[in-house]
Amino acid sequence: MTSSTDAGPTDQPTPESQPERRARPERPASERRVRPDRPRPEATTTGPRVRTGKPVRRKAEGQWALGYREPLNPNEQSKKDDNPLNVRARIENIYAKTGFDGIDKGDLRGRFRWWGLYTQREQGYDGTWTGDENIDLLEAKYFMMRIRCDAGALNVAQLRTLGGISTEFARDTADLSDRENVQYHWIEVENVPEIWKRIEAVGLKTTEACGDCPRVVLGSPLAGESLDEVIDPTPAIEEIVRRYIGKKEYSNLPRKFKTAISGQQDVVHEINDVAFVGVVHPEHGPGLDLWVGGGLSTNPMLAKRVGVWVPLDEVPDVWEAVVSVFRDYGYRRLRTKARLKFLIKDWGIEKFRQVLEDEYLKRKLIDGPAPEQPTKPIDHVGVQRLRNGLNAVGFSPIAGRVSGTVLTKVADAVERIGSDRVRFTPYQKLIVLDVPDDKVDALIDELEPLGLQARPSLWRRNLMACTGIEFCKLSFAETRKRSQALVPELEERLADLNAQLDVPITININGCPNSCARSQIADIGFKGQLVDDGTGNQVEGFQVHLGGSLGFDSAFGRKLRQHKVTTGELGDYIDRVVRNFVKQRSDGERFAQWAVRADEADLR
């Protein structure tokens, strides 16, 4: 459920999840009906009939700008019936009093998302139950709640509040998502108004944390303080949130809309709907490079450069224009084609830029250069110097799993060293800013017993996972919970190789095809599904993707024909393929490069 609105109970099934259609048996000629209004043509001896080549008329895609305003699927009808932002009043005034059983299903399975709420998976149902046909069984009377943390930025009071809510209302659950959010589980609708009251008192919210709307804005954890960033885009992020989030003009988009804005390439900009990346223009100086149309799920596509340089003060206006293009021209017929990436694929970047400039901005943008590509993920784990002379210390939990108790203790520790700034990252990590030199080691020692390591192993540092079957209705396999045992297992099994590994090997574990944990862009990616255990039984397992990456050689992972592993084989498989890599790699070669050229037998 890290980002699980790529699918849902009311969505169209994805191609990979649809059952195989049975061929309809052909009727004998004698039983075939001839429509009375279409008589058979008389035989002719004048020669073969010439085909006219009449063009096939394409189906309308439900684009508002072309006049198609009538909803073409249940999700669009639901949004037309009532703007989803209106559901907050019903939650506060009705559902919090009637309880779960009094919630209208249209609100429960649709509009609640605009306020950061999804029902979680009922306990006791394995992956064989996953599917829309079992939604009434899989839907527990508890919610996942997502707290929106734009740019991952928190102060001590906010962190302490999040910890307290977890322990009081969420059974001490708290996960750091790869969208810089915090996610709770076991939330009851009766407690939602009180939770909103507490988080909003410290400047946080759940507004549009989910749904067909602009989600959280990813930002650099070190914005304004990094020695490597081109420009600090914090003012632009804050202005976007202030102007547009929670506004009804932008709350009904064809699908979700993901944003990333950073002065350096630490926000996985290639897989966002819109991204602004720091770059220096030879004439105009520091600004941001515009990218559009990225996204993963069952049809992954990397974002395209628009080829323009945007000054910092114009970023909010350009962002609004991109969102508006998507709102008005985005496809609303099929949910499986409703992301911005499909429009970009059909239009091409030249047409997109032309429409953006001529119809929305009413002016031309400045041509700009591309930023230099990084050679590895920038996750900010460890100790690094800041511009203010203090330090940032990045900590790695396993796959983002923490708790309210942990967050409260982190808040206490951060306050004791005199800091008031904590950041979450797009890699499920936690960063403490403004740490004095003489407090670095003490902070590291204090947080390590909490499961937060600033000097983690390669396997702890580079493993990510989505929510998985523990709480997510869409999942086929256990992921984040499994990761808690897998990382220590890998640390022990591969201890003899650590000295030989001078490059990261990323491992991303996803519970279903929607790729909330980015399985297609990991060195070793796992996509959850049911697999045959060799005896005819369907068991929890994964399809394997190998050699995916972002940055220097951005590409999606290689899939081997019929190559799948069961959950119990994860440790053995990773051990085997990593050892093959270490044996065969050339000097300085990254895993993604090796996976492209390796023999298939060495990847199995």
N, C-alpha and C positions, 0 to 999 in steps of 0.2 A: 504493500500500500504506500510505498515511498512516493509514488506518483501515479496512482492507479486509475486515473481517469482516462487512460488510453482505452479502457474498456469498462464495462459496468453492466448491471442488471438490465438496463434499458437500452444498451447499445446494440448495434448490429454485430453479429458474431464475426470474428476475424476469420480470414481464409483458413488459417491453420487450425482453428477450433471447430470448423464446420464438419459434420459427419459426411462421409462419402455418399453421394447421391446414387441411388439405384437406377439403372437404365430401365426405361419404360418398355415393356415388350411390344413389338410391332404387331398391329392388327392385320389380319388377312384383308386383301383388297375388297372382298365382298362385304366386309363389315365396316369399311371406312365410309363416313358420311360425307356427302357433298352438300355444301351450304346452298340452299335454294336461291339465295340472292346472287350467287356467283356461278352461272352456268358454265359448263365446260366449253372451251372454244371449239369451233368446227375444224375438222381436219383440212389441211391445205396442201396443195401440190406445187405451190409457187416457190418453194425453197425454205430454208430454215429461217425462223423468226430472228430478227436482229434485236439484240438486247439494247435497251436505251442507256444503261449505266446510270440510272437514277441514284443520286447520292443518298447514303443512309443518314437519316436525321438523328443527330445526337440527342440524348436525353438532357433536359434542363438540369443543371446542377444546383438549382436553388439559390443563385447569386442575387442578392438584393439589388445590386447596382443595375442588373439587367431586367428588373421588374418582377422577379420571382419572390413574392412576399408570402405566399401561402406555404405553411409548413409541409415538408415532405417526409418527415419521420416523427415518431412520438416525442423525441427530445426537443425538436424545434417547436412542436405544438405546445409542450409544457412551458417552454420559455415565453411563447406568445400569450398563453393563457394568463400568466402572472410573472412579472419580473422576479427572478429568484431572490434578489436582495430583499424583497418584501417578506420573505419567510421568517426573518428574525423576529418580527412582531408576534407572529403566531407561536414561535418557540417560547418567547418570554411570557406571553399572555395566556396561551392555551396549553401547549404540549408540556411545558414544565409543570403544569398542574394536573393534567390528565395522565401523564406518564406515557410510556412507549406505545401502549395499545391504542392510544387516542390519536396517533399521528397519521395524517393522510398519506397514502402511499406515494402520491405524486410529489409531495414534499420530502418524504423520507428517502426515496430513491433518486431524487433529482435535486430539488432546490436546496436541501440541507448542505450540499457540497459548497455552495457559494459562501457559507459561513464556516467552512473547514471541518465538516462533519460527514463521516461515512459510517454505516453500520459495519461492525467487525464480524469475522467469521465465527459461527457457532463452534464450540469445541467438540471434538470427537468425530469429525467428518474428514476422511482422508481425500487425496486427490481424485479418486474415482467419483466423488460427488461434485466436483467442480463443474459449473455450467449453469446457464440461466434457468434451465428447467428445474433446478433444485434450489432456487433462490429463497423460497419460503423456509426451507430447512436450514440453509447456510446462514441466514441473516439472524445474528444474535441481537439481543435487546440492549446492546452496549455499542458505544461509538468509539471510533478513532477520531481524535481531534488534532488538527494541525494548527500550530501557532505560527503565524506569519512573522518571519524575522528577515526583513529586507536587508540585503548585503551581509546577513549573518551577524549583525551588530547588536550587542547587548551591553548594558551596564550591570553593576552588582545588584542593584535593587530589582531589576528585571529578572536576572538569573535566579535570585533567591525566591522571587514570586513563582517562577516556573517550577522550582523545586518543591515549594509548598503545595502548589496545586496537584502535583504528581502524587505526593504522599497522602494528601487528603481525599482526592477524588479519582485517582487513576491507578490505584493499587501499586504505587511506586514505579510505574512504567514511565519511561522517557527514552525516545530514540532520536538520534541526530540523523536527519535525512541528508541525501546528497543534493538537496535544494536549499540547504542552510536553514531548515526549519527544525522545530521540535515536534515530535508526534507522541501523543498519549494514547492509551487504550483503556478500556473498561469505564469509559465516561458514560454517565447516565443523564438522560435529557433533563431530569429534574434539577441537576446541578449546573447546567450550561449557563443560565443567566448569572449565577454567582461567579463562575469562572470568567465570564466576559467582564464583569464588574472589576475583578481583581487585576486582570491583565491590562485592561484599558486604563486603570488608575496609574499604571507605570509606563504607559505609552506603547503597549503591544496590542495586537488584534488578530482575529481569525478571518477578517474580511477578504473574500476572494482567495483564500488559501487553496481552494479546490474549485472545480466547475469550469464552464466554458467562458473564461474570463482571463484577464491578465494576472498570472500567478506571481509569487514572490520574485523580486528582482535579485538575481545573483550578483554579488559584488566581491571584490577582493577583501580577504580578511585583514590585509595590511594597507588598505586604502589610506592614502595621506601620509603614511609612515614608511613605506617600502623604499629601499634604496634603488630598486630596479624598475619601479613603475614610471611610465612616461608622463602620466597626468593623474591627478586625484579626481575621479568622477563623482565623489560623494554628493556634491551639490545637485548634480543632475538626477541621481537616484532619489534623493529626498524630494525634489520637485515633482518627479513623475508620480511618486506615491501620494504626495499632497494634492496634486491636480486631478489625478485620474482614477485612483483606486477607490472603489465603492461608488463610482459615478455610473448611473444607469445608461449613459450613452455608450459605455464600453463594457457593459456587463453581459451582453448577449452576443458573444462571438460564435463562429461555427464550431469551434472546439477550444481546448485550453490554449493559452498563449504564454510561452516561456521567454524570459528576458535575462540577459547577462550583460553587465557593464563593468569593465575594469580597465585600469591603466596598464595592466600586464595580462599575459595569457594564463590566468589561473582560475578561470570560471567556465571551462569546457564550452567555449563560445561556439564551436562548430556544430553543436547539437541543440542549439536554442532557436526558437522562431525568429528572434531578433537579438543581435548582439552588437555592442560597441566596444572596440578594442583599442587601447592606446597606441598611437603612431605619431611620428614626427613628420610633418610636411616640410619639404625643403624650402618653401617660401613662407608658409603661414605658421610654422612651429608646431607645438604639441596639440593634438586633438584626438579624434577617435575615428576608427575605420568601421564602416557599417557592413554587417553580415545579416542575411535573412534566409529562412527556409530550412533550418536544421531540425532534426528530430529522429528518434529511434523507433521503437515498437516493431510491428511486423513488416513495415516498409521503411527501413532506415535510409535517411538521406543526410548528407553533410551540408551545412549552410554554405551559401554562395556569397562571395564578396560583391557588394554593389559597385565598388570602385570609387567611393566618395570619401572625402575628408570632412568630418563634422566638428565644428568648434564646440567647446564644452557647453556654452550657454544656449546652443541650438539643439542639444540632444533631446530635451523633453518634447520639443515641437516635432522633430523628426520621428521620435518614438510614437507620438500620437498619430502621425500620418501613416506609419507602417501598420499600426493597429487598425486604423480606419480602413485602409485598403483591404486588410483581412476581413474585417467586419462586413464590408460591402460587396467584395468580390469573392470571398471564400466560399467553398462548396458546402452546401447545407443539405444535399440530398442523401448522401450516404455518410454515416459517421466514420467509416473506414477511410474516407477520402477527404475528410473535413479539415485536416491540418494545413497550415500555410505552405508547407513543403510541396504539397500536390499542386497548388496554384503556381508556385515558382517553377516547378518541373514543366508544367504545360505552357506557361507564358515565356519562360526564359528571363534572365536577369535584365536584359535590355528593355523589354516591355515593362517589367516591374518598375524599373527606375523611371521610365517615361511617365507611367501613370502616377507614381509617387510625386514626381515633380510638377507635372502639368495639372493634375486634377486635385491634389491635396495640398502641397506646399505652395503652389503657384509661383515657383521660382526654381532656378537651376541650382544644383548642389555642386560643390567644388570637387573636381577629380582629385584622387589621392593615392598615395603609395600603399602597398601591402606591408603589414608588420613582419618582422623576422620571426621565423617559426622556432619554437623551443624544441629541444631534443628529448625532454622527459616531462612528466607531470610536475607541476609546481604546487605542492601540497602544504608547504610552510610548517612541516613537522620538524621539531628540533629548536635550536636556539639561533636567532639571527638579530643583528643590530638594526635599530630603527633610526629614522632621521632625527628624532628628538634625543638621541644619545642613550636611550634605554633599550630594552630587549623585548622581542616577542618570543614566547616559548610555546611551541605547538605540541599538543598531546594527542595520542592515538588510542581511542578505545577500540575494541574489536567490532568492526562493522557498525560503528555508531551507537552501540548499545550502552546506555548509561542508566540512570534512575533518578528519581526525585531526590533521594538521599544523597547521591553523588553530586548532583547539581548544587544542592544547598551547601555541601562541604566545600565545593570549588568556590562558591561565592564567598564563604568565610575566609578561605585561604587567600583569595585575590584581594579581599579587603585588608587583610593583615599586612600584605606587602605594599600597600598604598596605591594599588591600581584600581581603576573603575571601568576597565574596558576588556570585554571578552568577545570572541568572535567564533562563529561556526563556519565550516568550510564546505565546498562542494564535494569533498571527499570523506565526509562523515567524521571530521576531526574537530578539535576544540583548541583555540589559540588564546593565550593570555598576553595582552599587550602591556607595555610600560613597566616591565620588570627591571628593577635596579640590578646592577652587576652582582652585588653582594647578597641578593635574594634569589638568584636563579637556581642554585643547587638546592636550597631549602624548599623552594616551591616544587621542584621536580621530585624530591624525596617525599614530600607530603602528599602529592597526588598519585604517585605510583601505586600505593596500596588500594587506591580506589579504582584501579584498572585503567588508569590514564598514564601512558608512558611517553616520555619525550625522547627516549632513545630506544624505539621499538625495533623488533626484528623486522627483516624484510617482509615477512609473511603477515605480521600484524599491521604493518604500515600500508601495505599494498593490497589488502583484501577489502572488498565492499560487498554488501548484500542488501537486498530489499527486505520488506517485512516478512514475506513468506507465508506459508500455510498456517502458522501460529495464529495469525489474526486476519489475513487477507482472503476474501471470498473468491478472488480470481486465481489464486495460486494452486499449483499442482504439487509443490515440493516445499520442504522446510529449508530455510535459507539463513536468516539472521541468527536464529537459535542454534542451528547446526554450526554456524561459523564460530560460536563460542568454544566449541570442542575442537573444530578443525584447525584453528590457528595454533594452539599448543601442540597438537599432533604434528603439524608441519614443522614447527620450531624444533621439535625433537628429532624427527625423521631426517631433516635436511640440514642439521647442525654442521655436518662435515663439509657442506658446500658453501657456507656463508662467506668464507674468506675468498672464494673464487668468483663470487657474484659481485661485479662492480656496476651492474645495471639493475633497475627495479624489474620485477616480474609481477604485473598486476593480475589479480584474480577477482573476477566479479561474478557473483552468484545471484541468479534471478529465478523467481518461482514460477514465471509464466512467460509467454511471448512478448509481453508489453515492455520489457527491458527497462524497468524502473531503476535497476542497478547497472544499466549500461553493459550488458553482456557482450554486445557486438563490438565494443571498442576496448576490450581488455586483452592483454596478452593471452590469458586463459579465461574464457567466458563460458558460463554454464547457464543454459536456458531450461527451466523446469518443465517437465512433461511426464506423462506416464510412459514407461518403457517395459518391454518384455524381459522377464528375469531369466529367460532360457527354458522355462518349464511351462510357458503359456500363461503365466500370471502377469497382470499389469501392476507394476510397482512404481514407487516414486523414483524419478531419475532425471537426467539432464541430457540435452543435446550440447555438444561441445563446439565452441567457436575459438579459433586460435589465430593469434597475430593481429588482433585489432589494436588501433592506436589513434591518438589525436596528436597534433603538433607537427613534428618534422616529417613524418610519413603517415599522415592521416589516412586510415582505411578501415574497413570493416573486417572482422575476423573471418578466417577460412573455415568452412564447414567440410568435414569429411563424410562421404556417403555412408549413411547408416551408422555413424559413430555416436554412440550414446553410452552413458555410464549410470549405474544406480547410485543412490545416495551413499550407500555403504562403500562404494568403490572410489569416492572422491579422493581420499588420502592416497590410495595406491596409485591412482591415475596421475595426480599432480607430481608425486614422487618420481614416477617413471619418466614423464615427459620433461621435467626439469633436469633430470640427470642426463637425458639424451642431449638436451640443449648445451649443458656444460661441457660434455664430451666433444661436441661437434662444432661449436661456435668458433668463429674467427675473432681476432683481437678487436675489442670494442664493439662487436656485433650485438645488437639488441635482439630480444626474443622475437619481436614482431618481424624483424628482417630474416631471422633464421627460420621462422615458421613458414614463410613464403617459399623458401627454397628446399626445406627439409623433405625427405622421403616420407610418403604417407605412413609407412610402417613405423617410423620413429615418432609419429604424432599420435599413435593409437594407444 
